[in-house]
Amino acid sequence: MDRIRINGGRQLEGVIPISGAKNAALPLMIASLLTSETLTLKNVPNLADVNLLARILRNHGVDLAVDGKRPGPVQHLGETFHLTARDIVDSTAPYEMVSKMRASFWVLGPLLARCGEARVSMPGGCAIGTRPVDMHLAGLQALGAEIDIDGGYVVARAPRGLAGGRVTFPKVSVGATHNVLMAAALARGETLIENAAREPEVGDVASCLVKMGAEIEGIGTPTLRIQGIGALEGARHTVLPDRIETGTFAMAIAATGGNVVLKGARADLLKSAVDVLRSAGTEIREIEDGLRIVRNGAAVEPVRVETQPVPGFPTDLQAQLMALATTAGGTSTIRETIFENRFMHVQELVRLGANIDLQGDLATIRGVADLQGAPVMATDLRASVSLVIAGLMAEGETTINRVYHLDRGFERLEAKLNACGANIERLSG
Ligand code: EPZ
């Protein structure tokens, strides 16, 4: 199993290109199931999760060409995907695949809308929490789906097709919004989704659906009104930049000190995180084609943050912010309100010398003068990258085990950081 070795204590200087957003690319690829025509997606990041979803979609009959070439055993090198679901050959998404990546459960709505039936494995729990799918199912039922659970599978049927309905989510769910939104685009009549997720990735999918011919009002607001149409068309769409990758690098620079341009980054996609970083003393300047992040290397100011759906502070940046807070000039508090078990990085940060007290959903971080390198274990995607940030801050050598988590969501992480003066090396085996 690969490990990453970091020699910390260096400031970062240079330019880091920001990739397309994983959490937009995945549902956008799934949207290809809604049409028999070709959906072309540009700026798709080369990530393990993207490659896994490509395999899952191929199983349903989606034909995928990358930059005009067929993907072979070598990894996708191109960044333009042409996805064509001329015929859905299999409306079952098996356990072996869905259990590896939760977002693949989002094929349920599109397959049901297109084929009138779908059989998708329940995703099960995962490292960061129990993550139920009740809201996905209730939303599709409101569109007329009949749903049974059979042998660990959700079996959904709509023999006469889906019909528009009113869906009011009891809490904000990104995935349930994607699932119902995509299904509603093909349902007969009008669907109203209330308390929809406002994450930019939802807006990106909705904009792509509009290019495919869907009629959607309220994009970017909690109320989406969709006029379903019988068939969608092919379209071309560019995946928006990854706000979590942007925030992660911004925090790394705030933590080590330095001066880096995040090329292609957009501040409007992560306003709350930009506000937090600025209040902590990091300079973030909007420049042509990106953001410039500047910090002089002194300890940042402590932070007081609670994770919330957009417009709040994203749970996907909570671990990275905690790494930054470990050496702040005072005591920070971070409350995690989205997932009940998303603090697995805490004990690893403590191994590096952090002083963190965890009580339920609240972490209290007392800033220490510095961290010291040590061997640590990656547990999930965002926790892993928080350890990379901590490793960059720490004196001496940090080794991170189980780095396959990082490859799910960060494209060329070591190369991007090394180009700015970091010292990170991947060790195989
Ligand atoms: C998406 O997950 C993201 N994944 C997550 O990013 C992100 O952390 C999360 O949204 C929150 O922003 C992708 O976009 C691929 P939710 P999702 O449904 O859609 C509860 C990463 O690291 N809930 O918005 O699965 C749920 O348990 C990943 O890139 C229900 O109770 O998250 C959680 O407490 C990790 N019932 C809350 O809602 C449901 O039916 C929000 O989850 C659905 C969700």
Boltz pocket constraint, residues with backbone or C-beta under 6 A from the ligand:
constraints:
  - pocket:
      binder: B
      contacts: [[A, 22], [A, 23], [A, 24], [A, 26], [A, 102], [A, 103], [A, 129], [A, 130], [A, 131], [A, 132], [A, 133], [A, 134], [A, 135], [A, 136], [A, 137], [A, 171], [A, 172], [A, 173], [A, 174], [A, 175], [A, 176], [A, 315], [A, 316], [A, 337], [A, 338], [A, 339], [A, 340], [A, 381], [A, 382], [A, 409]]
      max_distance: 6.0
